[in-house]
């Protein structure tokens, strides 16, 4: 495949969720340009409407208007968060500081995802929970109210847990201090809070929040999602020739760890036209074909590229040598058991991969990949193996490409369009 042209990827998923939540908490009208219109983003919009905010439809290319009321309102029905773990966990943080009861649920995949990792620290702050399911997941009822300050060492590095607790501090008007083990997760919540005047300081591994600011109505242009940009970058790296530009991509350093891994593997991806909006760096990525070689991805790097591991593992099948991803057990509790499915699908496509404890080993090959890929409805698996399917001579059959719409509406169309 020869690649060419300039494309834009959908709006940043993490920032879209957070911008919608912040706009709903402002008193007045905010406007969001470039917002992601995926199923997950629509889940956030849907539940915020139930909580009293007035939102215009999320449509591609359209400005999103959000009329907030300063606080959320008691919902009249169950809040269905669809497939979105980000919606669920961040919303639980906001709801913790509201004096009413709300019940959250989601699709079959979301109902299996662990929630006690946020409900336990929120309980320490004073929120109460009623678990309706048999295990650690949804459906779940939260009873919010007056909150206490929190000092908490997180069991895993997670932007969703961290963001949940910081937003609880915001809604409850109390101080929060959290510490992540290992590597640092994405910091969109911290940057947005600072943009609205809240004190967020880093001190010897601790992130300390003080409720010093105020969310006012705002206008924001949301940059392209770097996790979504990783897939066309991967296709360009695997191409036989050409050059591909991805314009207006968010370049938050806690989101671009995959670029460092690709550079170690021999890929050529340049960053151009950098700027900053709402304390978030933005720029263009220019990707070119490359011959890849294996690398080792250390445990400390994983929080900064957790969503890109399926794509990096697919690329590792085309790299000379054996690539090792250390301490990626967190992949077991994503939209699917990503860790097992990555290895299973690489083997199904004729490659070699195995899970050793919490590590993933992927051996490179020059044979064209061929086989059926089982996604279990996981959007990132579908897109990663579709990219692998662009290798000359490949015969990859992905069982569910429609699930890519969770984060990247129109993904198959984009993959066809970049061919020249």
C-alpha angles and dihedrals in degrees: 000000000000115000130204148150136052125286140177121222125215119282120283108283096210094047094045091056093047095043091052091050093047092047090052089054093051120090103236140018125323128183126214122195122194093017117168111257096197127129092262093052090048089053089059091047092048096052093044089056088054088052094056106270120127111225130178116228117283102241129163111264094009129116112244116225119203122188107196128192100207093253135036120257131226110274120232095211142027114292109237109203094185111206096333118119089174092057091049100047098040091046091052088058093053093043092052090074096047119091100230141078124258133175121213129196138159145182123307093273095050092046088062095053117103116257103169088082085074102025093057096058091039088054089054087056092053106267117131128218138199115199113210099180132073095247144031099300149058146001093066136160121214123198107197130195144124109359134209126219115268136214108185139168107211118227092220135016104259132154089205094056093042093046091047092055094044090051089049087056089050096050094040096043093231137124119262130191120188133176126200123211118230118348125014119259124219114300106208092124092054093048094048092047090052090049088060094049101263117143111244114168133175115221123174093324094321123114108211121197126192122185095238100129141065131224110234126181110280145182116228136177106210114217125226116282112259090207089056091044089056091072099057087040088056092048090051092049090052093046124108094231148340136065131265128202120202107195131211098009123167109249101190104160091228088060103043102064089116089067090060091050091049090050090054088051090055101260122148111223117155127197116219140170095023120189138154131243125177087351089303119121115230132186148130127286118212114195130189135182117276143176106245132215130190126270140176119246109209124222091247091060096053100084089057095053106023093127093048097055094094090055094043090049090052090050090047089064086067095046124097109250133008120311117206125202109198125214099356097149089124087075088074091072101046124102085304135000086284094177095059094039095051091055093041093050094046088054091045088055091053099264133117123250136145139179113232108187103305094338127097120214119196122184120205125234139180095215114109110258115246132171147075120297121212111208103176084216093299111148097203093052091050093051096042093054092041086059089050086052090066091071110113110267093013120146104190119162113195111201096213120021091159090076089069086080088076088082108358116040109197095019097144089049091052092050090054093044097057092061114100 
